[in-house]
Structures are given as structure tokens and as C-alpha cells.
Amino acid sequence: MGPSSGDGPALNIGPHPHVGLQTVTWLFEGEVLHRDSLGSEQPIRPGQLNLMTAGHGVSHSEETTGGSGARAHGVQLWVAQPSTTRDGAATFEHHTQLPVAELRGCRITIMVGSLVGERSPARADTDHLGAELALQRGTTTIEIDPGHEHALVVTTGLVRIGTSTIAPGNLAYIALGRDELHLAVDGPSTALLLGGSPFPEPITMWWNYVARSTNEITDAHADWTARSGRYGTVASSLDPIDVGPPPWARSPNP
């Protein structure tokens, strides 16, 4: 999300549903207010972790707290839940204190999972990690799990991995088998390191739903459209978001 210039529209995302995933919200700048159907009302600020587990169904809204002039910059990661938990109850957690590791040229905040000997207290239903890297000029070597595949998402500055330079808006993929990651920057830069064991289950995804079949998604969307109670209600002044049926459920044009 963003970075916004501060002179554009505010982030106003009305109540909407999720199933089978976790939303992991992380800000670099600004403030976002999270409300959900569990009754949570939680401002998110830079350096804090907001983690909502959808399970069988949850709904939430998101909005910047400073109105149309507010700046905002952050990410929201969606993590697929495994079959062992994806039909469970929805939950919400917020972490204001997270483990930090200092390496040469890099300050690492571990959002989820473990890295360089530090482990986040946040819930993780599979073997995965997310960490913010605040890099200073020079080179940094980070030990990583060779059983994980990784991605590096640069949010500010430029980061070099070998002969490749990664800019904001691009993602660097690091395949299985690597046990070290060598990064180089010419000035202050920020990136997210994401990783985990390859997900063992096939995924079917449409709109805000992560499932295993189109039938599951059709049922989940029908429940949202009918306001069946599966997703609860959110105490938000914003209008709920509705979209048309999934493409496989639409009638052909006459």
C-alpha cells in the first residue's frame, strides 16, 4: 500500500470477507485502523505487526486515521493456511514488540517465524518467515534456511544480490538450497525477506478467498453475498464491499 504522497485519497477499505488465509499487515509510515468481526479495533503503526487469521470466515475493514491528507506506506501479505487450520475459528493478534537482530550493515526485525537465531511470537501455521531488513551502506550476509525458498521485496532504495539490482516494485526469488544471502547497498535501503518451506497443498484463490476448489469459493462468496452470518459484522462506518460472482459462476453473454 502506497507510498502515498499525502495529497491523494485516504485508504478506506470497507468491510470485506476472507477465508483460508492470514493477513499480515506491516507499515513503514503512517497509521491504519483495523476493525474486524471479532470486535477488534486496533491502530497499526510502523514497527508493529497486525495478524488476522481468517479460518472458516472473518470480515474486516481498513482505513487511514489521518483522513485524505495522511501519508501511508506498508505491505499486506496473505499467507495460505494449511488444511489443519483453514476451517478453524478466526483469530486476531497485534504485536507491538518484536525481536530485533543487529548484523553488520543491517538491522533485522523478525515479524513472523525465525531468522538468525531470533523467533517472533506471532502465530505461524506453517514453516515460514517474514522479516524487515533495514540496510546501511555496504554489504551484509544473512544465514538462511536452505530448506526454504525465499523472496526479497525492496521497498526503498536499491539492493544488489550478486549481479542483480532489485528496485522497489520488483521481487527477487531465491531458490531452495541457499544457506547464505549476500546483500549490498550504496545507501540506506529497506526490504522484506520472505521465506518458507514450499507449500504442500494446491491452492485455488479468487478475490479474498483462499480455498482448494472452485466449489468452496462459490459457497464462501454466496455466504458473503447473502450476509449469512458466516463472516460476522464489522463496526465500521464504511460500506461493505460487494463484487459479482466468480467467473465460473457467471452466465455467458446473450
C-alpha positions, 0 to 999 in steps of 0.5 A: 500500500502506497507510498502515498504522497499525502495529497491523494485519497485516504485508504478506506477499505470497507468491510470485506470477507476472507477465508483460508488465509492470514493477513499480515499487515506491516507499515513503514509510515503512517497509521491504519485502523483495523476493525474486524468481526471479532470486535477488534479495533486496533491502530497499526503503526510502523514497527508493529505487526497486525495478524488476522487469521481468517479460518472458516470466515472473518470480515474486516475493514481498513482505513487511514486515521489521518483522513485524505491528507495522511501519508501511508506506506506498508505491505499486506501479505496473505499467507495460505493456511494449511488444511489443519487450520483453514476451517478453524475459528478466526483469530486476531493478534497485534504485536507491538514488540518484536525481536530485533537482530543487529548484523553488520550493515543491517538491522533485522526485525523478525515479524513472523517465524525465525531468522538468525537465531531470533523467533517472533511470537506471532502465530505461524501455521506453517514453516515460514518467515517474514522479516524487515531488513533495514540496510546501511551502506555496504554489504551484509550476509544473512544465514538462511534456511536452505530448506526454504525458498525465499523472496526479497521485496525492496521497498526503498532504495536499491539492493544488489544480490550478486549481479542483480539490482532489485528496485522497489516494485520488483521481487527477487526469488531465491531458490531452495538450497541457499544457506547464505544471502549476500546483500549490498547497498550504496545507501540506506535501503529497506526490504522484506525477506520472505521465506518458507518451506514450499507449500504442500497443498494446491491452492485455488484463490479468487478475490479474498478467498483462499480455498482448494476448489472452485466449489468452496469459493462459490459457497464462501462468496454466496455466504458473503453475498447473502450476509449469512452470518458466516463472516460476522459484522464489522463496526465500521462506518464504511460500506461493505464491499460487494463484487459479482460472482466468480467467473465460473459462476457467471452466465455467458453473454446473450 
